[in-house]
Amino acid sequence: MYEYLKGIITKITAKYIVLEANGIGYILHVANPYAYTGQVNQEAQIYVHQVVREDAHLLYGFRSEDEKKLFLSLISVSGIGPVSALAIIAADDNAGLVQAIETKNITYLTKFPKIGKKTAQQMVLDLEGKVTRQQSSRKLRNSLKELRIQLRTISSRPLRCWWNRRFLCQNAVAG
């Protein structure tokens, strides 16, 4: 329902942070609340996922869209709930997690809290090939951003172009 919240981090506890946005303090359960220590009383943008249960409405917060996508992938696996997914993300080795899933390294996956052999096997079965595509699309997006920045830089300078067995261009130097 919500993509992200932007506001001021006002409180950090062992399990959550409080983000004040428009006068409302939102409790956001995050993987590692103490990672936000340097941002207390500063504005932050936190990506969120809402979980509605019979007894509670909970918001889970993430530093980036990629972290949120990884969380959503993890909770789609049978046997992994939001708390377990946050514990896995808290290890802060998402590249190692993706590699373990792709190489079917069950031993590595069982090192995470509340993940046994059967759940690790289910993770591999459900997520193999999916998390790698997310990583690849992130790399592609970043490359395109860099290319856009380079094109803006080039287009802001006049170019001098000529044909010499191939088409060549260089920035014109102001004289």
N, C-alpha and C positions, 0 to 999 in steps of 0.2 A: 504494500500500500504506500509506503514512503520510500523514496530513493536515498535521501540523505537529510540530515539536520545540520544547520549552521547556527552556531551560537558560542557562548562562553562556557568553558569548563569550570565549574565552581566547586566540585568535590570529587575526591578520589578515595575509593575504599578498596578492600581486598578483592571484591567481586565485580564492582561496577564503577562507572563514573557518572556524574550528573552534569548534563549539558543544559544550560539555560538558554532558551530561544523564545523571544517575544514574551518574556515574563513567566514562562512555564519551565520548570525544572524537570527534564526527562532523565529517568534512570536508564542507562545504557549498559547492558552486560557486555563486557569486552574480554578478549582473550588475555590481555596483560594490562590491567589498569595502570600499573606503575610506569608503563611506557609513556603515559600522558603527563607525568609529573612536571615536566618543563613547560607545559601548556596551561597550567592552572591560571585562571583569570585572564586567559587569552582566547581570542576567537579561533574556532576550529570547525572543520567540516567533517562530519562523521557519517559514513554510509551505514544505513540501518536495514534491518529485517525484523518484521513484526511477527511474533508467534502468538496466536490466540488459542488458549486452552480453556477448558471448562472453568477452571479456578483462577486463571490469571491471563492478563495481556502483557506480554514481555517484548521489549525492544533489545535487539542485539546490535552492537556497533562494531564498525570495521574501519581501519585506516585507509583502505583503498577499495576500488571496485573489484579488483582481482581477489583480494582477501574475502570479500563478500561472496563472489562467485564460487570460490573454493569451499566456503562454509555451506552454501546451498547445495553444492555437489555432495559434500559429506553427509548432510542430513537427508539426502535422497537415498542413502544406503540403509537398508534394513538393519536395525540394531544400533544405529548411531543417531543420537538425539542432539539437540542444540548444545547441551552442556559438554558432551563428549567431543563434538565438533570444535567448540571453543578451546578445549584442552589440547586438541591436536594442533590447532592453529597457533596456540601459545608457545609451542616448541620453536616457532620462528624459523623453521627449516622447510619452507614450502617447496623449494626445489628438490630437497631430499625426499619429501613425501611423494611428489609427482614421479620422481625416478623410481622409488620403491614400488609404486603402483604399476608403472610401465614394465619394470623388470620382474614383477611378481615376487618381490622380496617380503615374504610373510613375516620373517623374523624381525625385520626393521619395523614393520607396521604394528606388531604386537608389543613394542616398547612404549607405545602411547597409552595413557591411562584409560582403563575400561575397554581396551581393545584386545580381545582374545583371538585365538587362531581362526575360529569360524567367522568372526566379524571381519578380520583381516582378509580372509579369502573372499568374503562377500564384497569388500571394498574393491579388490582387484577385479572381480567379475563385473561389478556395476560401473566402475570408473575407468577401466583400462581404455585408453584411446580418447576419452573425453577430456581429461584434465590437461593432456598434452596439447590438444587443439586450443584450449583456453590460453595456455602459455604462448603458443605460436601466434594467435590473434593479437595478444598483447604486444609481442615483439613487432608485429606488422604495424599496429597502430603507432607505436613509438617511432618506428622508422619513417612512417608517413608524416608524423609531426615534425621530425627533424628535416625532412625534405621540404615541407611547407615553409619552415623557418629559413632554410637556405634559399628557396625561391624568392621569398619576400626580400631577403637581403640583396640578392642579385637584381631583382626587378626595381629596387630603389636606386640603383646605380645605372648610368647610361652604359650601353654596350657598344663595342666596335666589332663588327663581324666581317669576315672575308672568306673567299673560297681559295684554298690552296691544296688541291687534291682531296680535300675534305672541308667541311664547313667548320670554321673556327670562330670563337668569340672570346673577347676578353673585356674586362672593365676598362672603360675609357678613363684615362688619368686627366684630371683637371689641370690645365696648364697655366 
